[in-house]
Amino acid sequence: MPTETPENVFPAPEHDIRALLEKGLIDEYLKDKGYDRGSLKKLPEDEAHRLMTEASIYASGKLAEIETKARYKQNLKDIGSSLES
């Protein structure tokens, strides 16, 4: 049985989950480019800004994709439920 933590006893509100996912996607993008948030501080400001802009665009696109897939699956489920009635 998993240990109860504040995170699983009191799940994060939807916007917090989205924020965590966005942060993870940004970190994933930076890692793929050979950086992390800490190493960005060592770069020239314009280069760090460019990388964070690219990472944010990447994360936004991935979040939109995830949300679209979730809506599509929910719509299929709703259609299936209405056919059973």
C-alpha positions as CSV (number, residue, x, y, z in Angstrom):
1,M,0.0,0.0,0.0
2,P,1.5,3.4,-1.0
3,T,2.3,5.9,1.7
4,E,-0.3,8.6,1.9
5,T,1.2,12.0,1.0
6,P,-0.5,15.4,0.7
7,E,-0.4,14.9,-3.1
8,N,-2.4,11.7,-3.2
9,V,-4.7,12.6,-0.3
10,F,-5.5,16.0,-1.6
11,P,-5.0,15.9,-5.4
12,A,-3.8,19.1,-7.0
13,P,-6.4,21.2,-8.7
14,E,-6.6,20.8,-12.5
15,H,-4.7,24.0,-13.2
16,D,-1.9,22.9,-10.9
17,I,-1.7,19.5,-12.7
18,R,-1.5,21.4,-16.0
19,A,1.3,23.6,-14.6
20,L,3.2,20.6,-13.4
21,L,2.9,19.0,-16.8
22,E,3.9,22.2,-18.6
23,K,7.0,22.4,-16.3
24,G,7.9,18.8,-17.1
25,L,7.5,19.4,-20.8
26,I,9.7,22.5,-20.7
27,D,12.3,20.5,-18.7
28,E,12.1,17.7,-21.3
29,Y,12.7,20.2,-24.1
30,L,15.7,21.7,-22.4
31,K,17.1,18.3,-21.6
32,D,16.8,17.3,-25.3
33,K,18.8,20.4,-26.1
34,G,21.5,19.6,-23.5
35,Y,20.4,22.1,-20.8
36,D,18.4,22.3,-17.6
37,R,17.0,25.3,-15.8
38,G,20.1,25.8,-13.8
39,S,22.5,25.7,-16.8
40,L,20.4,28.4,-18.5
41,K,21.6,30.9,-15.8
42,K,25.1,30.4,-17.2
43,L,24.1,31.4,-20.7
44,P,23.9,34.9,-22.2
45,E,20.5,36.3,-21.4
46,D,19.4,36.4,-25.0
47,E,20.3,32.8,-25.6
48,A,18.6,31.7,-22.4
49,H,15.5,33.7,-23.3
50,R,15.4,32.1,-26.8
51,L,15.7,28.6,-25.3
52,M,12.9,29.2,-22.8
53,T,10.7,30.7,-25.5
54,E,11.2,27.6,-27.7
55,A,10.6,25.4,-24.7
56,S,7.4,27.2,-23.9
57,I,6.1,26.9,-27.4
58,Y,7.0,23.2,-27.4
59,A,5.1,22.7,-24.1
60,S,2.1,24.7,-25.3
61,G,1.8,22.6,-28.4
62,K,2.2,19.3,-26.4
63,L,-0.4,20.4,-23.9
64,A,-2.9,21.3,-26.7
65,E,-2.3,17.9,-28.2
66,I,-2.9,16.1,-24.9
67,E,-6.1,18.2,-24.2
68,T,-7.4,17.5,-27.7
69,K,-6.8,13.8,-27.4
70,A,-8.6,13.8,-24.0
71,R,-11.6,15.6,-25.4
72,Y,-11.7,13.2,-28.4
73,K,-11.6,10.2,-26.1
74,Q,-14.4,11.7,-23.9
75,N,-16.5,12.4,-27.0
76,L,-16.1,8.8,-28.1
77,K,-17.0,7.6,-24.7
78,D,-20.1,9.9,-24.6
79,I,-21.2,8.6,-28.1
80,G,-20.7,5.0,-27.0
81,S,-22.8,5.6,-23.9
82,S,-25.6,7.3,-25.9
83,L,-25.7,4.3,-28.3
84,E,-26.1,1.9,-25.4
85,S,-29.1,3.8,-24.1
